[in-house]
């Protein structure tokens, strides 16, 4: 019996090759999309799950609440040094805690300096918590001793090619001092599905490293690293999290700040997050690697299911449309004794056969497309059939589910034909019953999905272009940014270096700054208006007098900083000199604020802010607040991603405290300018690696993930259109065939070819028009929610909706055009002889 079912199924496919092709190709595309997204979802949810004892490893995260004094909401993976120390002291459930400091270091090897990629200091053996596999050395003791260091395989191969790196010595230049470190272990290169970004991990003592920055060790609001903790067996992280609000009140000292008494715990919260949840967690700022969110992952999963649903719809549509061609077969089988149950099993078997063939093609497509898919996502997704990560079971489940979903309704529909009615008609076929309303509904659903995806793709693309090209408040073109100016060995010669670079051929100007394009730092302080005790939060950054002209930022009122005006200069020596700090606190300083900062301070227009004093803590708290007078208001500049709120900023002028240099150039060959600047750098700082990047490249990197999502949406939209067109093509063929006699009669009665074409075109245009009415509001709602994640965004105008609708209509008409013209131009004699 089963052999007979198989033979009948194969013959049915061979008899109608168009039907078989459309179903198999459509299903294979839908299944391939579904499998790839299944792999993507599993990959995104597998982050750090490969690590041993991952269930006991947690990251201590810091969350800032939005306040009514202008403070922004922030969700940080970093947390302050003192918060982790206090956590360990108060919770015995914590077995071990290690602080990972975000630091920079130069490695000197054979007298040649090189940048230590992905360098981090740790104050203990982090690998007892983050149990990364080791290829050499003992993970349990690798970082127990001072001046010990662990490399990844890639770093070890780079530093010691074809040699055992363990036991070798590397010289690190840290804070202007050279120190020898011994390599005690080599860890495996981390897979891409990890939130960690480790390349060189070295042991240090925070108390001595930050000896001249005591506030870093004691301030609850100073985040410069990550805390990782390992819980004791059986300990509950949720129980600790529930106790943290009370813990904050017990431990965090009140901060008067010169105004009303506040507690940092009132606007800060902490939370332990398992390392497996970091990548998709709420805290995505101050992270080692870019994270993701569950909503995005879920969106792609839904889109893949919709595309698969479209392919299943094709199967159902075409099966019911061609029911008339199988009516006599069903009737004869029933006359010969076949039960309805047997017919249902047969048609379901045919559906599973088509799905199995499509699944084989889908797996081949996945194998071919996985490499470009990984390239778009910058991922390392792999396809394996066996083992814990195998997809064989999901494939079988998907095959059975799709086969049943596509074949169940046609099986029940075809098996209900009455043999007497069919055979009495004495025709080679019988018309399918019903009005075809279900088929029209399914076509509407298909094109609604296609139109919705086209709209989403267009809006994502437009927003990404807008993000890269919108007015940032400064000139992005012709801008080179040099990093690493905060290093101790660079600070003493920074201003001399700037002057030398400004003389380079092709360079127009240069500036030292504490903030630049796509900065990795964020500095916020509270300021106070005269007579008020409630603070107002502003960003605070140090710049030199050439910063605004070099960046191309426009002064809206007042003046720029001047080297000749002593009160403009906020410089104090580093390390801290108490006498200099007290002098600055007494005399005060001049500042420049951004336009939004002036508005946050309550000034109606930029000119009103000029000359107005505010109080701000420019020095350590023990010296009190200083008076800062606003001498200039500059136009707002968006230094960070367009997703982040525009930060109101207070700029200070000083001769130190910089971490970057901005170089404005006019040479038409940017790389040539960078090479000249590099030669000056190497001449003056031979022991410090040169790091520079063009502003356009830094901005582009901010939106790489959005661009990747846009390309994926575009790919899915194209797949949806292809599947929809396949289904429409097959449906048009069967519909035209079924209406052959009607069309012949119309032609005999005087209908012209264009009248027939118009009739058929209108029949298939109506579902597309209805699909637009469904897709537009859904796409508008979805994209409005997505655009709300940006601080500045494009407007949701009618253009993408109209274009998507017209494109879908044009594609639909183009798909059925060949059938329409073929049938309309046929000889009516042939049509009337039909049947």
C-alpha positions in Angstrom: 0.0 0.0 0.0 2.7 2.5 0.9 4.6 1.6 -2.2 1.5 2.4 -4.2 1.1 5.7 -2.4 4.7 6.6 -3.3 4.3 5.7 -7.0 1.0 7.7 -7.2 2.7 10.7 -5.6 5.7 10.7 -7.9 3.4 10.3 -10.9 1.2 13.2 -9.8 4.3 15.4 -9.5 5.7 14.2 -12.9 2.3 14.8 -14.6 2.3 18.5 -13.7 5.8 19.7 -13.6 4.9 23.4 -13.2 2.9 22.6 -10.0 5.8 20.5 -8.7 8.4 23.1 -9.5 6.4 25.9 -7.8 5.7 24.0 -4.7 9.2 22.5 -4.3 11.1 25.7 -5.0 8.7 27.8 -2.8 8.9 25.4 0.0 12.7 25.0 -0.2 13.1 28.8 0.0 10.8 29.0 2.9 12.4 26.1 4.7 15.9 27.5 4.1 14.9 30.8 5.5 13.4 29.1 8.5 16.4 26.9 9.1 18.8 29.8 8.9 16.9 31.9 11.4 16.6 28.8 13.6 20.4 28.6 13.6 20.6 32.4 14.2 18.2 32.3 17.1 20.0 29.3 18.7 23.4 31.0 18.1 22.2 34.3 19.7 20.9 32.4 22.8 24.0 30.3 23.1 26.4 33.1 24.1 28.8 31.9 26.8 26.8 28.8 27.4 29.7 26.8 26.1 31.8 27.8 29.2 32.2 25.4 32.1 30.2 26.3 35.2 28.6 29.2 33.3 25.6 28.8 35.6 27.6 30.1 38.5 29.4 33.0 36.8 27.8 36.5 36.9 28.5 40.0 35.8 27.7 42.8 38.3 25.9 45.5 36.3 25.1 49.2 37.1 21.8 50.8 36.1 21.2 54.6 36.2 17.6 55.8 36.4 16.4 58.9 34.6 16.1 61.8 37.0 14.2 65.1 36.9 17.5 67.1 36.9 18.4 66.0 33.4 20.2 62.7 34.2 19.9 60.1 31.4 18.9 56.5 31.9 21.9 54.2 31.4 22.3 50.5 31.6 26.0 49.7 32.1 27.8 46.4 32.1 30.6 48.2 33.9 30.4 49.0 37.6 32.5 50.9 40.0 35.5 49.4 41.8 34.1 50.1 45.3 30.7 48.6 44.5 32.2 45.1 43.8 34.5 45.3 46.8 31.5 46.1 49.0 29.4 43.4 47.4 31.9 40.7 48.2 32.2 41.9 51.8 28.4 41.7 52.5 27.4 38.6 50.7 29.0 35.3 51.8 27.2 33.5 48.9 29.9 34.9 46.6 32.8 32.5 46.4 35.1 34.7 44.3 35.1 38.1 42.6 37.5 39.5 40.1 37.7 43.1 38.7 38.5 43.4 35.0 39.9 46.9 34.2 39.5 48.4 30.8 43.1 49.6 30.2 45.6 50.2 27.4 49.2 49.1 27.2 52.0 49.0 24.8 54.0 45.7 24.4 57.7 46.2 23.8 59.2 43.1 22.1 62.8 43.2 20.7 62.7 46.9 21.1 59.7 47.3 18.8 56.4 48.7 20.3 53.1 47.2 19.4 49.6 47.8 20.5 48.2 45.1 22.8 44.9 44.3 21.2 42.0 43.6 23.6 44.1 44.2 26.6 42.7 44.0 30.2 44.1 44.0 33.7 42.6 41.8 36.4 43.1 41.8 40.1 42.7 38.0 40.4 42.5 34.8 38.4 39.5 35.6 36.2 39.7 32.1 34.7 38.5 30.6 37.9 35.2 32.4 37.1 35.2 32.6 33.3 36.4 29.1 32.6 37.8 29.5 29.1 39.6 26.4 27.7 43.4 26.6 27.9 45.8 25.1 25.4 48.9 25.7 27.5 49.4 26.3 31.2 47.2 25.7 34.2 44.0 27.6 34.1 43.5 27.3 37.9 46.7 29.0 38.7 47.5 31.1 35.6 47.0 34.5 37.2 47.7 33.8 40.8 51.1 35.6 40.9 51.9 39.3 40.3 53.2 40.2 36.8 51.7 37.1 35.3 50.0 37.3 31.9 47.8 35.1 29.7 47.5 35.3 25.9 45.0 34.0 23.4 46.2 31.5 20.8 46.2 34.3 18.2 48.2 36.6 20.4 50.7 33.9 21.3 51.2 33.0 17.6 51.7 36.7 16.8 54.2 37.3 19.7 56.0 33.9 19.6 55.5 32.2 16.2 56.2 28.5 16.2 57.3 28.6 19.9 55.8 27.7 23.3 54.8 31.1 24.8 54.5 29.9 28.4 57.5 31.0 30.4 58.4 33.8 28.0 58.7 37.4 29.1 56.9 40.4 27.6 57.6 44.0 28.6 54.5 46.1 29.1 54.7 49.9 29.1 52.0 51.0 31.5 51.5 54.6 32.8 54.9 55.5 31.4 56.7 52.6 33.2 58.2 49.5 31.8 57.4 46.2 33.6 58.3 42.6 32.7 55.5 40.1 32.7 55.8 36.3 32.4 53.4 34.4 30.1 51.8 31.8 32.4 49.1 30.4 30.1 47.6 30.4 26.6 43.9 30.2 26.3 41.9 29.2 23.3 40.7 32.0 21.0 37.2 32.9 22.2 34.4 32.0 19.8 32.3 34.8 18.5 29.3 33.8 20.5 30.8 35.4 23.7 30.3 38.8 25.2 34.0 38.7 26.2 36.7 40.4 24.2 40.0 39.1 25.7 43.3 39.1 23.9 45.9 39.8 26.6 45.0 39.4 30.3 47.5 40.6 32.9 47.5 40.6 36.7 47.7 44.0 38.5 47.1 45.6 41.9 44.4 48.3 41.6 45.4 50.1 44.8 48.9 50.8 43.4 47.8 51.3 39.8 45.2 53.9 40.8 47.3 55.3 43.7 47.3 58.8 42.2 43.5 58.5 41.4 42.1 57.6 44.7 38.6 58.8 43.7 38.5 55.9 41.2 38.8 53.4 44.0 36.2 55.1 46.3 33.7 56.7 44.0 30.4 54.8 43.4 29.8 56.7 40.2 33.2 56.0 38.5 32.9 53.0 36.2 36.1 51.9 34.4 35.9 48.1 34.5 33.8 45.0 34.9 33.1 42.9 38.0 32.7 39.1 37.6 31.6 37.0 40.5 31.3 33.2 41.1 28.5 32.1 43.4 28.9 29.2 45.8 27.1 26.0 44.8 23.4 26.3 45.5 23.5 30.1 46.0 20.7 32.2 44.4 21.5 35.3 42.4 17.9 36.4 42.5 18.0 36.3 46.3 21.1 38.6 46.3 19.4 40.9 43.7 16.4 41.2 46.0 18.6 42.3 48.9 20.6 44.9 46.8 18.3 47.9 47.4 18.8 47.5 51.2 22.5 46.9 50.6 22.7 50.2 48.7 21.2 52.2 51.5 23.6 50.6 54.1 26.8 51.2 52.1 26.6 54.2 49.8 27.4 57.4 51.6 25.2 60.5 51.1 26.6 63.0 48.6 25.8 66.7 49.4 27.6 67.9 46.3 27.2 71.5 47.5 23.4 71.2 47.2 20.7 69.1 48.7 21.7 65.8 50.3 21.3 62.9 47.9 22.3 59.3 47.9 23.7 57.8 44.7 21.7 54.7 45.4 18.5 56.8 44.8 19.3 57.0 41.0 21.5 53.9 40.7 20.7 50.2 40.9 22.9 47.2 40.6 22.1 43.7 39.5 23.9 40.3 39.1 23.4 39.0 35.5 24.4 35.5 34.5 27.1 35.6 31.8 24.8 33.6 29.5 22.3 36.5 29.6 24.7 39.4 29.1 24.6 39.4 25.3 20.8 39.7 25.2 20.3 41.5 28.5 19.1 45.0 29.2 22.6 46.4 30.0 24.3 47.0 26.6 26.3 50.2 27.4 30.0 50.0 28.4 30.2 46.5 27.0 33.2 44.6 25.7 31.4 43.5 22.5 28.2 44.8 20.9 25.2 43.0 22.3 21.7 42.3 20.9 18.2 42.3 22.2 15.6 39.5 22.4 13.1 41.6 20.5 15.4 41.7 17.4 16.0 38.0 17.6 12.3 37.4 18.0 11.5 39.7 15.0 13.7 37.7 12.7 12.1 34.4 13.9 8.7 35.8 13.2 9.7 36.9 9.7 11.2 33.5 8.9 8.0 31.8 10.1 5.9 34.2 7.9 8.0 33.3 4.9 7.6 29.6 5.6 3.9 30.2 6.0 3.8 31.9 2.6 5.3 28.7 1.0 2.8 26.5 2.8 0.0 28.9 1.6 1.3 28.3 -2.0 1.0 24.5 -1.5 -2.6 24.8 -0.1 -3.6 27.3 -2.8 -2.3 25.3 -5.7 -3.6 22.0 -4.3 -7.2 23.4 -4.1 -6.9 25.2 -7.4 -6.0 22.1 -9.3 -8.6 20.0 -7.4 -10.7 19.8 -10.5 -7.9 18.0 -12.3 -7.9 15.2 -9.7 -11.6 14.9 -9.3 -12.0 11.9 -11.6 -9.0 10.2 -9.9 -10.7 10.6 -6.5 -14.0 9.4 -7.9 -12.6 6.3 -9.5 -10.6 5.4 -6.3 -13.8 5.7 -4.3 -15.7 3.5 -6.8 -13.0 0.9 -6.6 -13.3 0.8 -2.8 -10.9 3.4 -1.4 -12.1 4.9 1.9 -11.8 8.6 2.7 -9.2 7.8 5.3 -7.0 6.1 2.7 -7.4 9.1 0.3 -6.4 11.5 3.2 -3.3 9.4 3.9 -2.4 9.4 0.2 -2.7 13.1 -0.2 -0.8 13.8 3.1 1.9 11.4 1.9 2.2 13.4 -1.3 2.5 16.6 0.7 5.3 15.0 2.9 7.0 13.8 -0.3 7.1 17.3 -1.7 8.2 18.7 1.6 11.0 16.1 1.9 12.3 17.0 -1.6 12.1 20.7 -0.7 13.9 20.0 2.6 16.9 18.4 0.8 17.1 21.5 -1.5 16.7 23.8 1.5 19.6 22.2 3.3 21.7 22.6 0.2 20.7 26.3 0.1 21.6 26.7 3.8 25.1 25.2 3.2 25.7 27.6 0.3 24.3 30.7 2.0 25.8 30.2 5.5 29.1 31.9 4.7 27.5 35.2 3.4 25.0 35.0 6.2 27.8 34.9 8.7 29.6 37.7 6.9 26.6 40.0 7.2 26.1 39.2 10.9 29.8 39.0 11.7 28.9 35.6 13.3 30.2 32.1 13.4 27.1 30.1 12.8 27.6 26.5 11.8 25.4 23.7 10.6 25.8 20.2 12.1 23.3 17.4 12.0 24.5 15.2 14.9 25.3 15.7 18.5 24.1 18.2 21.1 24.2 21.0 18.5 22.7 18.9 15.7 19.7 20.0 13.8 18.4 16.6 12.7 15.6 16.5 15.2 14.4 20.1 14.4 14.6 19.2 10.7 12.4 16.2 11.1 9.9 18.1 13.3 9.9 20.9 10.7 9.4 18.5 7.8 6.4 16.8 9.5 4.9 20.1 10.6 5.2 21.7 7.2 4.1 18.6 5.4 1.0 18.3 7.6 0.2 22.1 7.5 0.5 22.2 3.7 -1.4 18.9 3.0 -4.0 18.6 5.7 -6.6 21.0 4.2 -6.1 19.8 0.5 -6.3 16.2 1.7 -9.7 16.7 3.4 -10.9 18.9 0.6 -10.0 16.5 -2.2 -11.2 13.4 -0.4 -14.7 14.7 0.0 -15.6 14.7 -3.8 -18.7 12.6 -4.5 -18.0 10.0 -7.3 -21.5 9.9 -8.7 -21.5 13.7 -9.3 -18.1 13.6 -10.9 -18.6 10.6 -13.2 -22.1 11.7 -14.2 -20.7 14.9 -15.6 -18.8 12.8 -18.2 -15.9 15.2 -18.2 -12.2 14.8 -17.9 -12.4 16.9 -14.9 -14.9 18.6 -12.6 -14.9 22.2 -11.4 -13.7 22.7 -7.9 -16.5 23.7 -5.6 -16.7 27.0 -3.8 -16.0 30.5 -4.9 -12.2 30.4 -4.4 -12.6 32.9 -1.5 -10.1 31.0 0.6 -7.5 31.2 -2.2 -8.0 34.9 -2.4 -7.6 35.3 1.3 -4.4 33.4 1.2 -3.1 35.5 -1.7 -3.9 38.6 0.2 -2.0 37.3 3.3 1.0 36.5 1.1 1.3 39.9 -0.5 0.6 41.6 2.8 3.7 39.9 4.2 5.7 40.8 1.1 4.6 44.5 1.1 5.2 44.8 4.9 8.8 43.5 4.5 9.5 45.8 1.6 8.2 48.8 3.7 10.4 47.7 6.7 13.4 47.3 4.5 13.0 50.7 2.9 12.5 52.4 6.3 15.5 50.7 7.9 17.7 51.6 4.9 16.5 55.2 5.0 17.1 55.6 8.7 20.6 54.1 8.4 21.5 56.5 5.6 20.0 59.4 7.7 22.0 58.3 10.8 25.3 58.4 8.8 24.6 61.6 6.9 22.4 63.8 9.2 23.9 67.0 10.5 26.0 66.1 13.4 26.9 69.6 14.4 30.4 69.3 13.1 32.1 68.6 9.8 32.7 64.8 9.5 34.6 65.1 6.2 38.3 65.7 6.3 38.6 64.6 9.9 41.3 62.2 11.3 41.1 61.1 14.9 44.2 59.9 16.8 43.6 57.7 19.8 45.8 56.9 22.9 46.6 60.5 23.9 45.7 59.6 27.5 48.7 57.4 27.9 51.2 58.7 30.6 54.1 58.7 28.1 52.1 60.8 25.6 50.7 63.5 28.0 54.0 65.4 28.5 54.6 65.9 24.7 50.9 66.1 23.7 50.9 69.8 22.9 54.3 69.7 21.1 53.0 66.7 19.1 49.9 68.7 18.2 51.9 71.7 16.9 54.2 69.4 14.8 51.2 67.6 13.3 49.5 71.0 12.5 52.5 71.8 10.4 52.2 68.6 8.3 51.5 69.2 4.6 47.7 68.9 3.9 46.8 69.4 7.6 44.6 72.5 8.3 44.3 72.3 12.1 44.8 70.0 15.1 43.2 69.9 18.5 43.5 67.9 21.7 40.3 66.8 23.3 38.7 64.6 26.0 35.8 63.8 23.6 35.8 62.9 20.0 33.8 61.1 17.3 32.3 57.9 18.7 34.1 58.3 22.1 34.4 55.3 24.4 34.1 57.5 27.5 31.1 59.3 29.1 31.6 61.9 31.8 28.7 63.5 33.7 28.6 66.0 36.6 26.1 68.0 38.5 26.0 71.8 38.3 24.0 74.3 40.4 22.4 77.5 39.5 22.8 80.5 41.9 20.5 80.1 44.9 19.5 76.5 44.0 20.4 73.3 45.9 19.1 70.9 43.3 21.8 69.8 40.8 21.5 69.7 37.0 23.4 67.0 35.2 25.6 67.9 32.3 28.4 66.1 30.4 31.8 67.6 31.2 34.8 67.3 28.9 38.2 68.9 28.5 39.2 70.5 25.2 41.9 72.9 24.0 41.3 76.3 22.4 41.4 74.9 18.9 38.7 72.2 19.4 35.7 74.1 18.0 37.3 75.5 14.9 39.0 72.1 14.1 35.7 70.2 14.5 33.9 72.8 12.5 31.4 73.6 15.3 29.5 76.8 15.2 29.5 79.4 18.1 26.0 80.6 18.6 26.8 83.2 21.2 29.8 84.6 23.1 33.3 83.5 22.3 35.7 80.6 22.1 38.4 79.8 24.7 41.5 81.9 24.5 45.1 81.1 25.6 45.6 84.7 26.5 42.8 84.8 29.1 44.0 83.2 32.4 40.5 82.6 33.7 39.7 80.3 30.8 42.4 77.9 31.8 41.2 75.1 34.2 44.5 73.1 34.2 45.6 71.5 37.4 48.7 69.2 37.7 48.5 65.5 37.6 49.0 63.7 40.0 46.8 65.8 42.2 48.4 68.9 43.7 46.3 70.1 46.7 47.5 73.7 46.4 46.6 73.9 42.7 43.2 72.4 43.3 42.5 74.8 46.1 43.5 77.7 43.9 41.2 76.6 41.1 38.3 76.1 43.5 38.8 79.7 44.9 39.2 81.6 41.6 36.8 79.6 39.4 37.0 79.4 35.6 35.3 80.2 32.3 33.3 77.5 30.4 31.6 77.0 27.1 28.3 75.1 27.0 26.4 73.4 24.2 23.0 74.8 23.1 21.1 72.0 24.8 23.1 72.5 28.0 22.0 76.2 28.0 18.4 75.1 27.6 18.7 72.6 30.4 20.1 75.4 32.6 16.9 77.3 31.9 18.1 80.0 29.4 15.6 80.8 26.7 18.3 81.5 24.1 22.1 81.2 23.8 22.8 84.9 24.2 20.9 84.9 27.6 23.4 82.4 29.0 26.5 84.5 28.3 28.1 85.8 31.5 25.9 83.7 33.8 27.7 81.9 36.7 27.0 78.3 37.8 28.6 76.3 40.6 30.4 73.0 39.7 32.8 70.6 41.3 36.0 71.0 39.3 38.2 69.7 42.1 38.0 66.9 44.7 34.9 67.3 47.0 37.0 68.4 50.0 37.8 71.7 48.2 34.2 72.6 47.6 32.4 73.9 44.5 33.9 76.4 42.0 32.2 79.2 40.1 32.1 78.7 36.4 31.1 81.5 34.1 29.6 80.8 30.7 31.5 82.7 28.1 30.3 80.9 25.0 27.5 78.7 23.7 28.2 76.3 20.8 25.9 74.5 18.6 25.0 70.9 19.7 27.2 68.2 18.3 26.2 64.5 18.2 29.5 62.6 19.0 27.8 59.3 19.7 25.3 57.1 17.9 22.0 58.6 16.8 20.4 56.0 19.1 21.8 57.8 22.2 20.1 60.9 23.5 21.9 64.1 22.6 24.1 65.0 25.6 24.1 68.6 26.9 27.8 69.4 27.5 29.9 71.8 29.5 33.4 72.2 27.9 36.5 73.1 30.0 39.7 74.4 28.6 42.9 72.8 30.0 46.4 71.6 28.9 46.0 68.0 30.1 43.3 65.4 30.6 43.0 64.5 26.8 42.5 61.1 25.3 42.3 62.0 21.6 43.6 64.4 18.9 41.4 65.7 16.1 43.2 66.5 12.8 41.5 68.5 10.1 43.0 67.9 6.7 42.3 69.2 3.1 44.5 66.7 1.1 42.3 64.8 -1.5 44.3 61.7 -0.5 43.4 60.9 3.1 45.7 58.0 3.5 48.6 60.1 2.4 47.8 62.6 5.2 47.6 59.8 7.7 51.0 58.5 6.6 52.6 61.9 7.1 51.0 62.3 10.6 52.2 58.8 11.5 55.7 59.7 10.6 55.6 62.7 13.0 54.1 60.4 15.7 56.8 57.8 15.3 59.5 60.5 15.4 58.3 61.9 18.7 56.8 58.7 20.3 58.7 55.8 19.0 57.7 53.6 21.9 53.9 54.2 21.5 52.0 52.6 18.6 50.2 54.9 16.2 46.4 54.6 16.2 44.3 56.7 13.9 40.9 56.4 12.2 39.0 58.6 9.9 35.8 60.1 11.4 33.6 58.7 8.6 34.9 55.2 9.4 34.2 55.6 13.1 30.6 56.8 12.4 30.0 54.0 9.9 31.1 51.4 12.5 28.4 52.8 14.9 25.7 51.6 12.5 27.1 48.4 11.2 24.6 46.3 13.1 21.7 48.4 11.8 23.0 48.0 8.3 23.3 44.2 8.7 19.7 44.0 9.9 18.7 46.1 7.0 20.4 43.8 4.5 18.7 40.8 6.2 15.3 42.4 6.0 16.0 43.1 2.3 17.0 39.5 1.7 13.8 38.3 3.5 11.7 40.8 1.6 13.2 39.5 -1.7 12.5 35.9 -0.6 8.9 36.8 0.3 8.4 38.4 -3.1 9.8 35.4 -4.9 7.6 33.0 -3.0 4.5 35.2 -3.5 5.3 35.4 -7.3 5.7 31.7 -7.6 2.3 31.1 -6.0 0.7 33.8 -8.1 2.2 32.4 -11.3 0.8 28.9 -10.6 -2.5 30.2 -9.5 -2.8 32.4 -12.6 -2.0 29.4 -14.8 -4.7 27.2 -13.3 -7.2 30.1 -13.2 -6.6 31.0 -16.8 -6.9 27.3 -17.8 -10.2 27.0 -15.9 -11.6 30.1 -17.5 -10.6 29.2 -21.1 -14.2 28.5 -22.2 -15.4 31.8 -20.6 -12.7 33.8 -22.4 -13.5 32.1 -25.7 -17.2 33.1 -25.4 -16.2 36.7 -24.5 -14.1 36.9 -27.6 -16.8 35.6 -29.9 -19.1 38.2 -28.4 -16.7 40.9 -29.4 -14.2 41.3 -26.4 -10.8 42.6 -27.5 -7.5 41.2 -26.4 -6.8 44.2 -24.1 -10.3 43.8 -22.5 -9.4 40.2 -21.6 -6.0 41.2 -20.3 -7.6 44.0 -18.2 -10.1 41.5 -16.8 -7.5 39.0 -15.7 -5.2 41.8 -14.4 -7.9 43.3 -12.3 -8.8 39.9 -10.9 -5.2 39.5 -9.5 -4.8 43.2 -8.6 -7.7 43.2 -6.1 -5.9 40.9 -3.6 -2.7 43.1 -3.9 -4.7 46.3 -3.2 -6.4 44.7 -0.2 -3.0 43.4 1.0 -1.8 47.0 1.0 -4.6 48.0 3.3 -3.6 45.3 5.7 0.2 45.7 5.4 0.4 49.5 5.8 -0.9 50.0 9.3 1.0 46.9 10.6 4.2 48.1 9.0 3.6 51.6 10.3 3.1 50.4 13.9 6.2 48.1 13.8 8.5 50.7 12.3 7.3 53.5 14.5 8.3 51.3 17.5 11.7 50.6 15.9 12.3 54.3 15.1 11.5 55.3 18.6 14.8 53.6 19.6 16.6 56.5 17.9 17.0 59.9 19.5 16.8 61.5 16.0 14.9 59.8 13.2 13.2 60.1 9.8 9.5 60.9 9.6 7.1 58.1 8.7 5.9 59.7 5.5 3.7 58.0 2.9 6.5 57.5 0.3 7.8 54.0 1.4 4.2 52.7 1.8 3.1 53.9 -1.7 6.3 52.7 -3.3 6.0 49.3 -1.7 2.4 49.0 -2.8 3.1 50.0 -6.4 6.1 47.7 -6.5 4.1 44.8 -5.3 1.3 45.6 -7.8 3.8 45.8 -10.6 5.4 42.5 -9.6 2.0 40.8 -9.4 1.0 42.1 -12.9 4.3 41.2 -14.4 3.9 37.7 -12.9 0.5 37.0 -14.5 1.2 39.0 -17.7 2.4 36.0 -19.8 -0.7 34.0 -18.9 -3.0 36.9 -19.6 -1.7 37.6 -23.0 -1.4 33.9 -23.9 -5.1 33.2 -23.1 -6.4 36.5 -24.4 -4.7 36.0 -27.8 -5.8 32.4 -28.2 -8.1 31.4 -31.1 -11.7 31.3 -29.6 -12.4 28.1 -31.7 -9.8 26.3 -29.6 -11.4 27.7 -26.4 -14.9 26.6 -27.4 -13.6 23.1 -28.2 -12.2 22.9 -24.7 -13.6 19.8 -23.0 
